[in-house]
Amino acid sequence: MQLVIAEKPSVAFSIAKALGVKGKKDGYIEDDNLIITWCVGHLVTLEEPSAYDEKFAKWAYEDLPIIPEHFKYKICGDKNKQFKVIKSLMKRKDITEVVNACDAGREGELIFRLVYNTAGYKKPIKRLWISSMEESAVREGFANLKDGSDYDNLYYSALCRLWADWIVGINATRLFSLLYKKTLNIGRVQTPTLALLADRHNKITYFRKEKYYTVSIDTGGTKAVSERIDNETTAKELKAACEHSQAVCVSVKNEQKTEQPPKLFDLTTLQRQANKVFGYTAKQTLDYAQALYEKKLLTYPRTDSRYLTEDMAETITAVLHLSAKVPPFDTAPDYFPEITRLINNSKVSDHHAIIPTMELEKADLKTIPSGELNILKLVICKLMCAAAEPYIYELTTAEFECGRAIFTVKGKTIVSLGYKAIEKLLFKPSENEDGGQIPDFYKGQIFAGIQANIEEKYTSPPKPYTEDTLLSAMETAGSKETNGDAERKGLGTPATRATILEKLVHIGFAERKGKNIIPTKNGLLLVSVLPDTLISASLTAEWENQLALIAKGKASPKVFMQGINEMITELVRKYPCLAKEKRDIFKDNDIAR
């Protein structure tokens, strides 16, 4: 008999429904051939330092670094009851095989393996690896179960991530908290993310605006503008010269521009779009997408791919036709989708892009909560746009000579709205997207009686990060220092970035102001006192890249952990004490322990 272990109760019941298992018990579902049980998220986690030695209960510099030879584990919080259910089921003699049905990703693999190993009963492992909770996908997945050992490297990468976070977090947090007499939570990924916020804050704070000028002339009801002029006297001289001369059209350039349809969503691009359009936090978007996944309306959301695989061609064609029936997309103009550009096997590793499922046909959208419905419509819109025609327009650039200077005006004429006709059904068009035409100028055309104006302008500082732009910065952090063929770039993963942002806010190092996310005073101070080792985006991005290589069997977990251990040992050696005047830069002088 098989024992199936899902990550959440809702997933377990969906699997049971798909497979026709109905015998509900206390903590599991059972019939004559199958038992389905569940974790409740993470059931097992790493022990606290005091579990290795009682002296570690008190923070002391002389005890650092704390690097266990063998890590110890414990049951999370009040989840012992469900763990005992799983353990007792694994102990049963009629259980011959265990199926890992936790989420098909790095963290899902970790959740299962920690429970499996802690329970202590070794049974053969099979792996359910699916990207959709549709009943047909579940049944197909069970008909094609993988050998659990195929995912050993994924587990090792997850374990390295867990251990590295513990070692860096425990030691760096204790070290700098002791030095500065205040609890300073430091994380392997969250602290470089905080450094991004601090760097942007400093650029805004120390920005010094510069005044500059432009001169504009009226050319047949349109405004042609000069290049930037840094000197007011020069601008005034040009204005006077223009008003005593004529403007001559010296060139008219027409270019046909084509904007290809967008790619499909991965998790990060979905979170960015949802933040930009609806103001949702990254965590809110992930929660909504996860709920839709569990309702079988979306495919697996924790993906970093924006493409589909060849074997999905027939399915995606059907999903596109269903999507075109969902309001407001049912009012779209004639729609003839082209799916070839959505498919690229080489750019899909664990999971394909986020798309709706065939369950759209049966879904009652009126019963879906508004947040989830907004995310579903975003995904539908992106899918339809991705398979639509390009956006084509003609860009006209006219140049005029007046007062011995060149003035420019640009206009746009839409040739074909293409995918933007679908976008308009859900979003307001951006500025000039619907046109911005200019008259039909011709070379040699003369304008007399010129009216000229001076506009005083100022350079602008960088804008504060929103979650949209911060997620983008996290995704590309360190890319300049990382090899072009690297498996993964950036800070964190699509699945973890939302948690990182929430933690920075929760521990008081960042705060939200409207759509913006900014560092707090303590967050700025923390970044200012930490070494590059802990705040370098490129270094942390390289760690994530190494974890991805470990998952593919192309890098050594042992070598990775040796590097982490050496780094933290050297860090402790470098910071034995601080000068007295530096210790009190944080106002709260008590360690919260």
Secondary structure, DSSP 8 states (H G I E B T S, - for coil): -EEEEESSHHHHHHHHHHHT---B-SSEEE-SSEEEEE--S--EEE--GGGT-GGGGS--GGG-----SS--EEE-TT-HHHHHHHHHHHH-TT--EEEEES-SSHHHHHHHHHHHHHH-----EEE---S---HHHHHHHHHT-EEGGGGHHHHHHHHHHHHHHHHHHHHHHHHHHHHHTS-----TTHHHHHHHHHHHHHHHHT----EEEEEEEEETTEEEE---B--HHHHHHHHHHHHTS-EEEEEEEEEEEEE-----B-HHHHHHHHHHHH---HHHHHHHHHHHHHTTSB--S------B-GGGHHHHHHHHHHHTTSTTGGG-S------GGGB-GGG-SS---B-B-GGGGT--GGGS-HHHHHHHHHHHHHHHHHTS--EEEEEEEEEEEETTEEEEEEEEEEEE-TTHHHHTTTS---TTTT--------TT-EE-S--EEEEEEE-------BHHHHHHHHHHTTGGGS-TT-S--SSS-TTTHHHHHHHHHHTTSEEEETTEEEE-HHHHHHHHHS-HHHH-HHHHHHHHHHHHHHHTTSS-HHHHHHHHHHHHHHHHHH-S---HHHHTSSS--S---
